[in-house]
Amino acid sequence: MNTKALSLAAFSFSLLFVGAADASTNILTDGQFFNPIGVGYCGTNNWCDWTGAGITTSPMTNVFLGNYASLPNSPNGGADLFQDFVGPAPGEYTLSFLVQNASPWASELVLAYQEIGGGGWYAYLDVLNLAASSAFILETLTVNLTEPAGTPSEFYFSNSYDSTTCCAAAYFYPELANSVNPPGTIINIADVSLTEVTPLPAALPLFAAGLGMIGLIAKRKKRKNAVAPGAA
């Protein structure tokens, strides 16, 4: 088989995957929680403990290099772990993280985003039902960051959230009405990323062309090496 054709196909294949990786951008920083958790509003691109519930970090073991953040439901209230970021381009993003319920009872974790400072609008993403005393599990979901009212620029996890008592009517979501965990609930979060992956259709024809060239050259070589009828 022609090595030049093989090289072209390999080049096409590498463009397809390297290009896709280059198009991915994580808009959340310090997903492994190497930096200390701030309290209250602690600026952009930092993880913050909004309610001062006492969020702590600890090293992960036997999983990856990094820390996990522990969100308690303490006497100060349920923990809100949030980060402000520069508003991204509208589109679909993949949210990925590890989560563990370290409590001996089932609990709920609320995921949401809003404009910085809670101005204008708020949208919850999901409520995760976590089994009692669970191991770390990987959660991924698609997040649409296109909103008619503004550009999302704040993301957070919440351990115990009741939209019927915490917020104005514009922020009320029936799904969050009973997302209040018992006192002492601890939910651990690790390896967080919010990533946009932009398709690269221009790489697909090049990849297909490389595969087609391999097939064409292989077919020609087969014909050339075939023995003609009646030949010695």
Secondary structure, 3 states (H helix, E strand, C coil): CCHHHHHHHHHHHHHHHHHHHHCCEECCCCCCCCCCCEECCCCECCEEECCCCCCEEEECCCCCCCEEEEEEEECCEECEEEEECCCCCCCEEEEEEEEEECCCCCEEEEEEEECHHHCCCEEEEEEEEECCCCCCEEEEEEEECCCCCCCCCEEEEEECECHHHHCCHHHCCHHHCCECCCCCCEEEEEEEEEEECCCCCCHHHHHHHHHHHHHHHHHHHHHHHCCCCCCC
